[in-house]
Amino acid sequence: MDNLNGKWIGQYVQQTGMDNQEDLNIDSFEFELIETEGEVKGKSIDLDLENEPGTINGFYENGILSFIKKYHRLVFQDEDGNIVADDNSESVEINYIATYDEEEKAFVGTWEIHLDEQQKGYQEEYVDQYDSGDFYMRKIAD
């Protein structure tokens, strides 16, 4: 991929239950990216999160696209599937990494969110909780 600059559309998949195909959430997004000497910046809109805006910061090097997406506030789905936004809390960082698939003409990769860190017993040992899934995105305009 020679030119990342422009508008991209895509989808990400999130497992919401245990090992059941029906428990997959598929959400759509739009990115506007600008790449300068390997540095990638941009804006995102999550269409299934009521057009929630976010920012993108990362890099593109040796065919690997890596970036962090952050919303302008904390946004999540509650247990009933409702979108909740907390203007008083900072967004978590969503880490993306992908490679460009020439045949599909799309970036294909994974995303990951660090959800929580809990102390294990009385020791100084902690257990991290993550959510993750797959995503793809295709360029639609320069």
N, C-alpha and C positions, 0 to 999 in steps of 0.2 A: 504494500500500500504506500503510494508515493505522497499522497496529499490527504491529511486528516481534516483539514479546514472545511467546515461546512455543517450542514444539518444531517443528523443521524436519527433513525428510529429503531426501536428494538423492544425486546421483551425479556423479563427475568422470571425465573421460576422459583417458587418458595414452597417447600414441603410444610404443610400445616398440621399433619397428623402422622400416624405411624404406618409406614410401608403400604399405603393405600393410594392408588392412582387418583382416586376421587379427592384426596386431600392435597392436591397440588393447586397452588395459586399461581396464575399466570398474569402478570401485570405489564402494562405497556409504558414506554417512556419516549421522550424526545431529548436529544442532546444537540447543542450548538457548540462545536469545538474549534479552537484555534491552537495550532501547533507552531511553535517557533523554536528552531534549533533543538528539537527533542522535548521541549517543555510543552505540556498540554494543559490548557485552561479552558473553561467553558461554563455553560449554564445547562441545567437539566430541568425538565418538567415531567413529573410522574402523573400520567393521565388517569390512572386508576386510584390515585390518592388525591382526588379532587384538584388536579393540576398543581400539586405542591411544587414550588420552585426549589432549586438547590444549586450548589456550585460544584465544579469539577476541577481538581488539581492533580497533575501527575506527569508521566513521561512516556515517550515512545522511543524505544531503542532496540536495535537488532531484531525487529519484527515483533517485539513484545509491547503491548499497551498496558500500562498500570496506572491506576488513578484512585483517588479517594473522592467519594461523593458525600456532601453534607447538605442537609436541609437548613433552612433559616431558623428552624425551631424543632423541638422534639415531636416527631410524628410516628404513630404506631397504630396497629389494629388491636382493638380490645378482644376479649374472649367471644363476643357476639359478632365479630367481624366489622364493627363500626370503626371508622377512621377517627382517631383522637389526636388533637394537636395541642401542645402545651407551649404557649408563647414565653413562659418563664423558665424553660429548660432548654439546654443546648442539645443539638442533634448529635446522635452517635455518628461515628465515621463508618462508612460502608466502603470496604476495600474491593476493588475490581482488578482482575488480571485476565488478559486475553491475547490470542494470536489471530492474525488475519488468515482466513480460509479463502484462497484464490478461487477455488471452484464455486463456493457459495457466495463469493463477493461480500463477505461479512466477517466481523470480528466475533469470535466464539470463545467463551471463557467462563469464569466463576466469580462469584461475589461472596463476601463474608462480613458479618457484623459481630463484634464482641459485645455480648449482652450483659454479662455479669461475672463477677469474681467473688467466690465465697470461700471463707476459711474452712479448712478441713480439720475438724476436731479442735484440740487445744494447741496443736503444733503450728509452726510458722509455714504451713503448707496450704496452698490455695488451689482451687479448682476453677478453671475458666469455662464459661458457657458461650457457645457461638451459634449463630444461625447462618446458613449458607445455601447456595444454590447455583444454578447455571444461568447464563444470559447470552444473548447474541444481539448484534446491532449492525444495521446496513445503512450506508450513506445514500441520502436521497437528493441532496443539493449542495452545490459549492457555496 
